[in-house]
Amino acid sequence: MEYAYLMASLPMLAIGKDIPMSSADFLASSTPLLKQEDAQGLESAMERRFHEVKHPAARRYAAAEVQLRDAVARARAARMGVDPAPFLKPFAGWDGLAEKTAADAMNTADPLERELILDRYRWSALEDLAALDAFGMAAVYSYGLRLQIAEKWQTLSESQGE
């Protein structure tokens, strides 16, 4: 309940919908409301420097991201007939859904649909983190990282894809 006011004031997010603010604006507006260590952790997480973040929720998400990327790397390596070992990174924990998601994504011919499948997994993993502490730092991390995903999908265009 540490950040109940902040979390209660934030609008809902969804992939493919208008975003209420940029991730930079979220970081700038939430930083003054957070403890210094939490603000630094949020900034590090949103800049993908998870190794600097001490909060267990952010570390859990980082491990899920590494597992997902490893699963994609294994699938790509198998297609190319190469050893995936040089591309794999260690991670804590195990999630069978990450493996299934990566397999489903890599079996999809459309690259945009493939990326959407992967981002929906990321989104779900972040929502699960927020559920652990809906008004605490886990929810703040979840919101900031989901906002980055929504922001990415907001900026995609067909001309960029070409």
C-alpha positions in Angstrom: 0.0 0.0 0.0 3.1 2.2 0.0 2.2 3.8 -3.4 -1.6 3.6 -3.3 -2.1 7.2 -4.3 0.2 6.9 -7.3 -1.2 3.7 -8.5 -4.8 4.7 -8.0 -4.2 7.9 -10.1 -2.8 6.1 -13.2 -5.1 5.4 -16.2 -5.5 1.9 -17.6 -3.2 0.6 -20.3 -3.7 -1.7 -23.2 -1.7 -2.8 -26.2 -2.8 -1.0 -29.4 -4.8 1.7 -27.5 -3.9 5.3 -27.0 -1.4 5.8 -24.3 -2.1 8.4 -21.6 1.6 9.6 -21.4 5.0 8.7 -22.5 7.2 6.4 -20.4 9.6 9.4 -19.9 6.7 11.4 -18.6 5.6 8.6 -16.3 9.2 8.3 -14.9 9.5 12.1 -14.4 6.1 12.4 -12.7 6.4 9.4 -10.5 10.0 9.9 -9.4 9.2 12.6 -6.9 6.5 10.4 -5.3 8.9 7.4 -4.8 11.6 6.8 -2.2 15.0 7.5 -3.6 16.0 3.8 -3.9 12.6 3.0 -5.6 13.0 5.9 -8.0 16.5 4.7 -8.9 15.2 1.1 -9.3 12.4 2.2 -11.6 14.7 4.3 -13.8 17.1 1.3 -14.0 14.3 -1.1 -14.9 12.9 1.2 -17.5 16.3 1.5 -19.1 16.7 -2.3 -19.0 19.5 -2.2 -16.5 17.8 -4.9 -14.4 21.2 -6.0 -12.9 21.1 -2.7 -10.9 17.6 -3.3 -9.5 17.2 -4.9 -6.1 13.5 -5.3 -5.9 12.4 -8.9 -6.2 9.5 -8.2 -8.6 11.8 -6.5 -11.1 14.3 -9.3 -10.8 11.5 -11.8 -11.4 10.4 -10.0 -14.5 14.0 -9.8 -15.7 14.4 -13.5 -15.3 11.1 -14.1 -17.3 12.4 -11.8 -20.1 15.7 -13.7 -20.2 13.9 -17.1 -20.4 11.7 -15.8 -23.2 14.7 -14.5 -25.1 16.6 -17.8 -24.6 13.6 -19.8 -25.9 13.5 -17.6 -29.0 17.2 -17.9 -29.5 17.0 -21.7 -29.2 14.2 -21.8 -31.8 16.1 -19.5 -34.2 19.3 -21.5 -33.7 17.4 -24.7 -34.5 16.1 -23.3 -37.7 19.6 -22.2 -38.7 21.2 -25.4 -37.6 23.6 -23.7 -35.2 24.4 -24.2 -31.5 22.3 -21.8 -29.4 24.7 -22.0 -26.4 26.6 -18.8 -27.2 23.3 -16.8 -27.3 21.8 -18.1 -24.0 22.0 -16.3 -20.7 21.4 -17.8 -17.2 18.2 -16.9 -15.4 16.4 -17.8 -12.1 13.2 -19.8 -12.1 11.3 -21.5 -14.9 8.1 -20.8 -16.7 6.7 -23.3 -19.1 4.4 -20.6 -20.6 7.5 -18.7 -21.7 8.7 -21.7 -23.6 5.3 -22.3 -25.2 4.9 -18.6 -26.1 8.3 -18.5 -27.8 7.5 -21.7 -29.7 4.1 -20.3 -30.8 5.7 -17.0 -31.8 8.4 -18.6 -33.8 5.8 -20.8 -35.6 4.0 -17.7 -36.8 5.0 -16.5 -40.3 4.0 -12.9 -39.8 6.8 -11.0 -38.0 4.3 -8.4 -36.5 2.1 -11.2 -35.1 5.2 -12.9 -33.7 6.2 -9.7 -31.9 2.6 -9.3 -30.6 2.6 -12.8 -29.2 5.9 -12.1 -27.4 4.7 -8.8 -26.0 1.4 -10.3 -24.8 3.4 -12.7 -22.8 5.5 -9.9 -21.4 2.4 -7.9 -20.6 0.8 -10.9 -18.8 4.0 -11.5 -16.8 4.0 -7.8 -15.7 0.3 -8.0 -14.8 1.1 -11.0 -12.6 3.8 -9.0 -10.8 1.4 -6.1 -10.1 -1.1 -8.6 -8.6 1.5 -9.5 -6.0 1.3 -5.9 -4.5 -1.2 -3.8 -6.3 -0.3 -0.6 -4.5 3.4 -1.2 -3.9 6.6 -1.0 -5.9 5.8 -4.2 -7.9 2.8 -2.4 -9.4 4.9 0.7 -10.2 7.5 -1.4 -12.0 4.7 -3.3 -13.8 3.0 -0.1 -14.9 6.2 1.6 -16.2 7.3 -1.5 -18.2 3.8 -2.1 -19.6 3.7 1.6 -20.6 6.8 1.0 -22.6 5.2 -2.0 -24.4 2.1 0.1 -25.1 4.2 3.0 -26.3 6.1 0.7 -28.7 2.9 -0.5 -30.2 1.5 3.0 -30.4 4.5 4.1 -32.5 4.5 1.2 -35.0 3.4 1.9 -38.5 3.2 0.1 -41.7 5.7 2.4 -43.4 8.2 1.7 -40.6 7.7 -2.0 -41.1 8.4 -1.8 -44.8 
